[in-house]
Amino acid sequence: MPGSPTDKPDIVAPSHFFDLDDPTKIHSGTSTACAMVAASTAALREGWPGTSYTTRAADLRNTLRTTARKQTQTGPNNRCGHGILDLEAAIATL
């Protein structure tokens, strides 16, 4: 059943950013990872000139899942889901 705890996370995203004022400080966590996925999703929904990408939520979720960089697992798991967000690979499908 979609949305059940066994289906989560769908994907993970980079979440380590250096502080502009102090490069020895690193900001990380779900708040930055969520922003990365949300921004990527918005960019894909907007599309690019000359593309015919559908914006159905199910299609978008499938694209993000299938283009995510896979880790050593052979399928989705509770740590990385389907893999790490790969926006470049997702854009290449447009």
C-alpha positions as CSV (number, residue, x, y, z in Angstrom):
1,M,0.0,0.0,0.0
2,P,1.6,3.3,-1.0
3,G,2.5,5.5,1.9
4,S,2.8,2.7,4.4
5,P,5.9,2.7,6.7
6,T,7.5,-0.1,4.7
7,D,7.5,2.2,1.6
8,K,9.5,5.0,3.3
9,P,11.7,6.7,2.6
10,D,11.0,7.0,-1.1
11,I,14.4,8.5,-1.8
12,V,17.0,10.4,0.2
13,A,18.9,13.6,-0.7
14,P,22.2,15.3,0.1
15,S,21.9,17.3,3.3
16,H,25.3,18.6,4.2
17,F,26.0,22.3,3.4
18,F,28.9,24.5,4.6
19,D,28.1,27.7,6.4
20,L,29.0,30.7,4.2
21,D,30.5,32.6,7.2
22,D,32.4,29.7,8.7
23,P,33.3,26.8,6.3
24,T,34.2,24.6,9.3
25,K,30.5,24.5,10.2
26,I,28.3,22.0,8.5
27,H,24.5,22.2,8.3
28,S,22.7,18.9,7.8
29,G,19.5,17.0,8.5
30,T,16.1,16.3,7.2
31,S,15.2,20.0,6.9
32,T,17.9,20.5,4.2
33,A,17.2,17.1,2.5
34,C,13.5,17.9,2.3
35,A,14.2,21.3,0.7
36,M,16.4,19.6,-1.9
37,V,13.7,17.1,-2.9
38,A,10.9,19.8,-2.8
39,A,13.0,22.1,-5.1
40,S,13.9,19.3,-7.4
41,T,10.2,18.2,-7.6
42,A,9.1,21.8,-8.4
43,A,11.8,22.1,-11.1
44,L,10.7,18.8,-12.7
45,R,7.0,19.8,-12.6
46,E,7.8,23.1,-14.4
47,G,9.7,21.2,-17.1
48,W,11.9,22.7,-19.8
49,P,11.1,24.1,-23.2
50,G,10.5,21.4,-25.7
51,T,9.8,18.6,-23.2
52,S,6.5,16.7,-23.0
53,Y,6.9,15.5,-19.4
54,T,3.6,14.8,-17.7
55,T,3.2,16.2,-14.3
56,R,1.1,13.5,-12.7
57,A,2.3,12.9,-9.2
58,A,2.7,9.1,-9.8
59,D,4.8,9.7,-12.9
60,L,7.0,12.2,-11.0
61,R,7.5,9.9,-8.1
62,N,8.4,7.0,-10.4
63,T,10.9,9.2,-12.2
64,L,12.6,10.2,-8.9
65,R,12.6,6.6,-7.7
66,T,14.0,5.1,-10.9
67,T,16.7,7.7,-11.5
68,A,17.9,7.8,-7.9
69,R,21.5,6.7,-7.4
70,K,21.4,3.2,-6.0
71,Q,23.5,2.2,-3.1
72,T,24.7,-1.3,-2.4
73,Q,21.2,-2.6,-1.8
74,T,19.3,-4.5,-4.4
75,G,16.0,-2.8,-3.9
76,P,14.4,-0.2,-1.7
77,N,15.2,-0.3,2.0
78,N,14.3,1.7,5.1
79,R,17.6,3.6,5.1
80,C,17.9,5.0,1.6
81,G,14.6,4.0,0.0
82,H,15.2,3.8,-3.7
83,G,18.5,5.6,-3.5
84,I,19.9,9.2,-3.5
85,L,18.2,12.0,-5.4
86,D,19.9,12.4,-8.8
87,L,18.3,15.5,-10.4
88,E,20.6,15.4,-13.4
89,A,19.4,11.8,-14.2
90,A,15.8,12.8,-13.7
91,I,16.2,15.8,-16.0
92,A,17.7,13.5,-18.7
93,T,14.4,11.6,-18.8
94,L,12.5,14.7,-19.9
